[in-house]
Structure formats: structure tokens, C-alpha cells
Amino acid sequence: MRLTDGSEAVVKVREDDGRGAGCVRVQAQLAERGFPCPRPLTRAVTSDGMVVHAEEFRPGGEVWGGDSPEVAGRYGQVFGWLLEELQNVQAGPLLPNPRWVRWDHPGPGVWPSIAFLDEKDQSLVPQFVSEVAQRARSRLRAADAPCVLGHADFEAQNLRWKGPTLWAIHDWDSVAWQPEAALVGAASGAFPRLPGEPPSLATIASSEAFVEAYQQVRGRSFTAEEQELVWAASLWPVAHNARWDALHRTTTSPSTAALVGQATDRLAWAGA
């Protein structure tokens, strides 16, 4: 939208899951600190089951693609910077977490209760996909680690660059509240996704490079237990996506293929 003063703004409208106002507060505090993200112009308000807010239009920049360890290292550095900045944000837990990182759900089953997925034919989901998800979830839930704020949809399609400089990170509806190592693990697997591409999983070498670059930015190495959480969390989103593909009868699923090729090693390193 173009405002009367000539400036442009984006109005975002989405279903209200109880997280919208908190996510906008997080985004606003980051923008105030000079972090490259669109600055909210209003608070979030609810109306007829929807949550609405306006933010500055931040166009431009390019998507930086690739799945090499070198590219992974660049994304790992940015994620380290982001989580470091989020330490200074005043916000409580934003729950429930986005469904693709909601391994902490309180239900007894493998998957969180999501009506529009639960009503589908669950027999379509390959058994090994559910088994991978269950083993990863059990390892993550057994962890005794404090939760922190993080961006749970840290994919190439949500970042824009101007040359080597980060210009913007979008999609702040996906702020999550999980252990640091788990957030890093989830991002290390999901980061390569480009606009218009289906989700999949980074190579193991690229996930390792992402995590190493993150640790360098933060100035510390993960403990042995945290390393296990990294590998466990790298599997949960791709298992969620493989289930999604199966329930929607997707004929070709890069997520399922990635699990077939990588789950055994990642589970072993997760201690799961």
C-alpha cells in the first residue's frame, strides 16, 4: 500500500494462532536495534479470527542460493548474529511453536494435533517417516536445555542480499521458542530452500559447515549433548515435510528422499 506521505507499507493478514502479537513485538525490537528486517508500523490486532499488522516495505536484494559448505557457512554466520541479537529482545515464550518445529507438543502421538492434517488418511505416511520423527522427538524431549528465541523458517527464500551484505530477513511469523542447539540444527538442514522449490534437507557436509560457522560467531563450541540436539532437530522439519507430502499425495517428495539417504547417519549422531 502507498501511504499519503508517499511511503509504502505491507499489510499482513493471517490466521490468529495466538502468536502474532508476540512475533511482531520481537520483529519491532530487532528493527529498532538496526537488524535488517522490515520495521513494524503498527502493533498486531485481531479481527474475525485473523491477526493483522502493517510493516515497512523493504524491497530489493537478491536470493543467495546454493548448498555448498561455503554457502552454508555464510548462512550459519547470519544465524549466529540473529540469535545473538535475539538475546537482547524482551519477549516471553511464543507458543505453540510453528508446526514444523513443534516436537515439544503435549500430545501422546508423534505429530502435533493439527486438524487439517489429522483429518487426512494417515496410512499414506510411510512408517519409516513416523519412526524417524519419533526417534528425533524422543531425543529432543529428553534434553534438559533452556529455550531461547529463534527464527524457525530460516530458509534462503526468506533472506535477501545486496552483494555480500545481508539486506533483509522476512517471515517473522515463524519466531520459535526452543533450545539454542535445536534451533541451529533445524536451520542447518532447512537453509538451502529457494523460492518456488519444495523443502528438502541440506547435505550433511553443509549442515556441519553451518553449525561450525554458527559456533565461531557465538564464540563457543557446543557440548556433546548439544551436538546431539543439533542432529536430532535437523530431522524433525524434514520428517514433518515428508508427512505433509504423503498426506497431500505428492508424487515426488525431496523430503522423503532426503530422509532415505540421510536419516540413519543423522539419527546415529543424535544418539537417537
Secondary structure, 3 states (H helix, E strand, C coil): CECCCCCEEEEEEEECCCCHHHHHHHHHHHHHCCCCCCCECCCCEEECCEEEEEEECCCCCECCCCCCHHHHHHHHHHHHHHHHHHCCCCCCCCCCCCHHHCCCCCCCCCCCCCHHHHCCCHHHCCHHHHHHHHHHHHHHHCCCCCEEEEECCCCHHHEEEECCEEEEECCHHHEEEEEHHHHHHHHHHHCCCCCCCCCCCCCHHHHHHHHHHHHHHHCCCCCHHHHHHHHHHHHHHHHHHHHHHHHCCCCCCHHHHHHHHHHHHHHHHHCC
